[in-house]
Amino acid sequence: MKKKLIIYSSIVLVILLVAYGAIGNYFYNYALNAQDEKEFMEDNPHLQESVAVMADVAEVAEQADNQFKLDHPPTETSIISNDKKQLKLQGYIYENEEANSKWAIVAHGYTSRASSMTRYTRNFHEQGYNVLAPDLRGHGNSEGNYIGMGWHDRLDMLQWIDEIIQKDPNAEIVLFGVSMGGATVMMASGEELPSNVKVIVQDCGYSSVSDVFTYQLDDLFGLPPFPVLNAANTVTNIRAGYDLFEASAVNQVAKSKTPILFIHGDEDTFVPYEMLYEVYEAATVEKEKLIIKGAGHGDAEKVDPETYWNTVWSFIGKFM
């Protein structure tokens, strides 16, 4: 009888472990496998263009973006990541003869790429900045079979900073990012940044990877974080080499020594607007927050570009 109980218990344990692994792999592939299509991003109601976006203003801005692409083709550059994965990461430099050692690193969002950041690249360039726009690992033309959600990307950001300083030792650098790019620059803020980095601007970044995944699990599947997120985390540790619960923008900005401007739209339901307050309250550096009314995810600049850029230049101008 005791032997049968041991056998049955072993079978149940094996079944549970297989199920745990299968669940973890499914959600890892769903969210973090860079080779898998992210179908949940298509026609996602949380990513629809904000009603508050004015069509005529948006059209003028889009025309300016298209003209910028024609007038300012970038110079390609690359780095090899410092971790054991040794990934070749692609970047694009938009040089400006009037820059006077002013630089901006512009980081894109989840499933996007550097070329999608033309609006922000153009605005920095028009203000006399050289701009470096990298493809984050697993995105665009950068290598990597997984999405780092800003955590490994924060260390890549340190390398991009070093690349700029090697090119221009007098560089004064702004770190700027939207969505996952916003999380990336916040996560980078907690590292030992060189004094060349003067200020950080983040737009609609999440408070932590585990928090945003918990929110999406409930929104998309109606599932609680346990045990799904735990299973996904086990697989992420094995396949991507990082921990979902460790990847926290809140913890990183709490260590920051660099001033930060926090931006969010109050109708963002993809990266919940309330996350703004978590990261803002955690920061102990000189800081400011900008809330754009009527803006959904990533639409703050489109909804009110005048307030958006006036606030950005005003904040940056205090430190550069």
N, C-alpha and C positions, 0 to 999 in steps of 0.2 A: 504493500500500500504506500509506504513511504517513498519507494523507488518510483512508483507511478506519479506521485505528487511532484517529485523532483522533475520528472520528464515533462509533465504537463506545465509546470511552472517555467521550465526552460523554453518550451514551445511558445508560451504566452509572451515571455520576455523577448524572444527572437522576433515574434510578430510585431510587438510594440516598437522594437528598435528599427525594424524595416519600415514600419509606418512613419516613425519619427524622421528617418532619413528621407523617405519619399516626400513627406510634407515639406521638409526643409529644402530639398532639391527643387521642388515645384515652385516654391515662393522665391527661392534664390534666382532661378531662371526667369521667373515672372518679372522680378524687379531689378536684378543686378547683372544678369548675363548680358553682356554687351552685344552678343551675336543674335539674341532673340528679339523678335519684333515686340514692341511695347504697345500692343493693341489697345490697352486701356487708356492710352494717351489720345487716341483718335476719337473725335466726336465726344470728348469728355465734357460734360456740362460745366465743370469747374474751370475749364480752360477756354470757354467761349469769350470772344472779345467783349469787353465791358460796354454796356449801353452808353456810358458817359463819354466814350471816345467819339470826338467830332470828326465826321467823314472828311470835311474840307481840310482841316488841320492835318489829319492823318495822311491825306493825299500829298500835300505839300512836303511833309517830312519824308515820305517814301520816295518822292522824286529827288529830293536832296540826297537821300541815301544812295539811290541808283547812280546819281551823278558822281558822288564821292567814290564809288567803286570804280568808275571809269577813269576818274582823274588821279586816283591814288592806289595803284596796284601795290600790294605789300611785298616786302622781301621775306622769303621763307627762311626759317632758322629751326634748329632742333636741339634737344638735349637728350641725354640718356639718364633715365631715372636712377637714383642712388641706391634703391633697394635691390634685393636679389633678383627681381624680375627683369631688371636691365631693359626697360621699355624705351623705345625711341618715341619721344614726344614732340609733336610738331607745333611750331609757333609762327606767327606772322607779324612782322614789324612794319608799322606805318611811320616812316621818319618825317620829321617836320624841321625845316631849316631854321624856323623861328623858335624852336623849343627851349633853347637856353637851359638844357639839362633837365627839363621837366618831362617826366615819364608817367604813363598810366598803364597798369596791367589790367586788362578787361577779361573777366571770366564768365563764360556762358553757363547755361542751365542744363538740367537733366535731359539726355537724349539729343542735345543740340550740338553746336559746333561754333568755332570762332567766327566764321563768316556770317552767322546769324546775329552778331553783335554790332553790325554796321552802325546802327543808330547811335550807340554809345561811343563807339570808336570815332565816328565823325564829330560828335560834339566835343570830345576831348581834343581831337586834332585841330578843330576850329579855334579852340582856346589856347593853341600854341604848345600842345603836348606831342611828344613821340608816344606812340601806342604799341604795346605788345599784346596781341590777342592769341592765347594758346588754345589748342584743342586739348581738353582734359583727357586723361587716360581712358581708353575705351571709346572715345568719341572722335568724329571727324577723321583726320589722317594720323592720329596718334595710335600707337600700339596699345594693346591691353584687351583681354577678353572679359573684363568685368568693369562695372561702374563703381568708382570709389566713393561716391556720395560726399565728396569734399574731404574725406579723412586722409587717404593717401595723397590726394591732390594738394593738401596743405603743404606737404613736404616738397612736392613738385614746384609749388609756388615759390618756396625758398630758393630752389635752383634757378627759376626764371629771374628772380630778384638778383641773384649773383651774376647771371648772364648780363643783365643790364649794367650792373656796377663794373664788371670787367670791361664793358664797352664804353662806359661813361662813369668814371669814378666819382664825379660830382653830381651824379643823378639824384634828383628828388622825386620820390616815387609815391604814386597813389595806387592803392589796391582797390579795385572796383569789381563787384560781381552781382549777378542777378540770379535768384532762385538757388539752384545748387551752387552756382558761382558765388552767390552771396554767402552761403554756408561755407564754401571753400575759403573765402577771405576772412571770415570770422574765425574759422578753425586755425588759419595761419596766424591770426593775431595773437594767439597764446604761445607761439614759439618765440625764440630769441631772434627778433628781426633786427637787421642792421639799421643804423641811424638814418640811412638814406630813405627808409620808408617813413613818410611823414604823416600819412592819414589813410584811413580805410572808409570806403563807402559800400554798404551792403543794401541790396534791394530784395525784399521778400524771401530772405533765407530762412531756413527752419531752425528750430531751437536745438534739435538733436535728430540723428537718424532714427533712433528707436521711437521717438515721439511722432515723427512724421509717418513712419511705417505703421505704428499703432493706429493712427488716425485713418490711414488709407485702408488698413485691414478691416476696420469697422465700416468705412464708407463703401468700399467695393464689395466686401464679402459678408459683412455683418458678423465678423469673427473677433473674439477677444485676443489679446496679445499672447496669452499663455494657452496652449504650448506652441502655437504657430510661430511666433516671433523667436522663441527660444530655439526651435528646430532650424529656422532660417539662419539664425545666428551661428549655430554649430557648423552648418554647411558653409556659411560665409567665412568663418575662421579657417576652414580647411581649403576652400577653393580660392578665396580672395586674400586671405591673410590679414583680415582686420575684424574687429569686434563691433557689432552694431550698437551695443550699449556703451561702448567707450567713445564712440564718435559723436561728441557733444560740442555744439557751438557755444552753449551756455557756459560750460566749464572753461572753454578756451578764451572767450571774451573776458571772463572773470580774471584771467591772468594777463590780459593785454596791457601793454604800456603805450599803445598807439591810439590816438583819438579816433572815434568811430561815429559815422553818421548812419542811423538806422532808418530805412524807408520801407513802407508797406502800404498797400491799398486796403481800405477798410471793408471791401467786399471780396477779399481773397478767401476762397473756400477750398483751394487746392493745398496751399501751405497756409493753414489758418491764421488769420490776422492777429489772433491773440498771442501767437508765438513772438510777435514783435516785442511785447512787454516783457517776456521771459529773458530775451537776450539783452534788451535795453537795461533792465534792472540789474542784470548780472555784471554789467560793465562798470568799472570804477574809474575809468579814464575820462578825459573831457569828451563829452558826447552830446548828441542831439538826435531827436527823432522827427521824422516827417511822415505824416499820415495823409494820403491822398484819398479824398472821399469819392466814392463811386468806382474805384479802381479794383478790378479783379487781379488774378495772379499775373504778375509781370507787366501789368498795364498802367502802372503809376505814371510812367513817362508819357504814355500816349494820352492819358486822360487830362493831365494838366502839365504840359511840358514847361510852361513858363515858371510855375512855382517849383517844379522839380529841379530844373537846372539852376534857377536863381539860388535855391537852397544849397544845392551841391557846390556851386562856385563860392558862395558865401562861407560855407563851412570849410572847404579846402583852403580858401584864402587866409584863414586864420593861422595856418601852419606852413604855407608855402608862399 
